[in-house]
């Protein structure tokens, strides 16, 4: 569920970005910041479905004496690994973030609209869609069910 909504999040972000570029090209004006509400609505739905289950699994699987250590590893997996992947993507596709109007960064609307940041949003949507589809594969579903059963059995022994 979370990966599906994350895909929608990136697609809506892409749509808002396209609108921003179109409005700026036609009028020279920026769009309302209110357009971000739609984007963050879907992000707000996606992240609780992704992060909370990871936290719950960590606390269920980790023995009581290692719950803090397990949580630290979990947070590293959530934030640290993602940051490394983001840095690798940015390094490989840095040209997408370079404006073609001669500016040194994309901090102004004039420079932003000449960069290919919309390609990044589509890439992230594709990665999220792949994740959602991957999680629907029968072997992956079976693996998740086995882990859940393992957790249930482990918790019943501790009680």
C-alpha positions in Angstrom: 0.0 0.0 0.0 2.8 2.4 1.0 4.8 1.9 -2.3 1.6 2.4 -4.3 0.9 5.7 -2.6 4.5 6.7 -2.9 4.3 6.1 -6.7 1.2 8.3 -6.8 3.1 10.9 -4.7 5.9 11.1 -7.3 3.4 11.2 -10.2 1.4 14.0 -8.6 4.7 15.8 -7.9 5.6 15.4 -11.6 2.2 16.8 -12.6 2.6 19.8 -10.3 6.1 20.3 -11.7 4.7 20.2 -15.3 2.1 22.8 -14.3 4.7 25.0 -12.8 6.8 24.9 -16.0 3.8 25.5 -18.2 2.5 28.4 -16.2 5.9 30.0 -16.0 6.5 29.5 -19.8 3.1 31.1 -20.6 2.9 33.9 -18.1 6.3 34.3 -16.4 4.5 33.8 -13.1 4.9 31.0 -10.5 2.0 28.8 -9.4 0.5 28.9 -5.9 2.3 27.0 -3.2 -1.1 25.5 -2.4 -0.4 23.0 -5.2 2.0 21.2 -2.8 -0.9 20.2 -0.6 -2.0 17.6 -3.1 1.6 16.2 -3.3 2.1 16.1 0.4 -1.4 14.5 0.9 -0.2 11.4 -1.0 3.2 11.5 0.7 1.4 11.7 4.1 -0.6 8.6 3.2 2.5 6.6 1.9 5.0 7.1 4.6 3.0 5.7 7.6 2.3 2.6 5.6 6.0 2.2 4.9 7.9 3.3 8.1 5.5 2.2 10.8 5.5 -1.5 9.7 9.3 -1.5 9.6 9.4 -0.1 13.2 6.9 -2.7 14.3 8.7 -5.6 12.7 12.0 -4.4 14.4 10.4 -4.4 17.8 8.7 -7.8 17.3 11.8 -9.6 15.9 14.5 -8.2 18.1 15.0 -9.9 21.5 14.1 -7.5 24.3 17.8 -6.9 25.2 18.5 -5.8 21.6 15.5 -3.7 20.8 17.4 -0.4 21.0 20.2 -1.8 18.8 17.6 -3.2 16.4 15.9 0.2 16.2 19.2 1.8 15.4 19.8 -0.6 12.6 16.3 -0.1 11.4 16.7 3.7 11.3 20.0 3.3 9.4 18.2 1.2 6.9 15.4 3.7 6.6 17.5 6.9 6.4 21.1 6.0 5.9 20.8 3.5 3.0 18.3 5.8 1.3 20.7 8.7 1.6 23.5 6.6 0.0 21.2 5.6 -2.8 20.0 9.2 -3.3 23.6 10.4 -3.5 24.5 7.7 -6.1 21.5 8.7 -8.2 22.3 12.4 -7.9 26.0 11.7 -8.8 25.0 9.6 -11.8 22.2 11.9 -13.0 23.6 15.3 -11.8 23.1 16.8 -15.2 19.3 16.7 -14.7 19.8 19.2 -11.9 21.9 21.6 -13.9 20.0 24.5 -15.5 20.6 25.1 -19.2 20.2 28.9 -19.0 23.8 29.4 -17.7 22.9 29.7 -14.0 25.0 27.9 -11.5 22.1 26.3 -9.6 18.4 25.8 -9.8 17.4 28.2 -6.9 15.5 30.6 -9.2 12.4 29.8 -11.1 14.1 30.8 -14.4 16.9 28.3 -13.8 14.7 25.6 -12.3 12.4 25.5 -15.4 15.4 24.8 -17.7 16.7 21.8 -15.6 15.4 18.3 -16.2 14.3 17.7 -12.6 11.1 16.3 -13.9 13.0 13.3 -15.2 14.1 12.6 -11.6 10.5 12.5 -10.4 9.6 10.0 -13.1 12.5 7.9 -12.2 11.5 7.9 -8.5 7.9 7.0 -9.6 9.3 4.1 -11.6 11.3 2.8 -8.7 8.3 3.1 -6.3 6.1 1.3 -8.9 8.7 -1.5 -9.2 8.8 -1.8 -5.4 5.0 -2.1 -5.3 4.9 -4.7 -8.0 7.8 -6.6 -6.5 6.0 -6.9 -3.2 3.0 -8.4 -5.0 5.1 -11.3 -6.3 3.9 -14.6 -4.8 7.4 -15.7 -3.5 7.8 -12.3 -1.8 4.4 -12.5 -0.3 5.2 -16.0 1.0 8.4 -14.7 2.5 6.6 -11.9 4.3 4.0 -14.3 5.7 6.8 -16.6 6.9 8.5 -13.7 8.7 5.1 -12.7 10.2 4.6 -16.2 11.5 8.1 -16.4 12.8 7.4 -13.1 14.7 4.2 -14.5 16.1 5.8 -17.7 17.3 8.7 -15.8 18.8 6.5 -13.4 20.7 4.3 -16.2 22.1 7.4 -17.9 23.5 8.6 -14.7 25.3 5.2 -14.2 27.0 
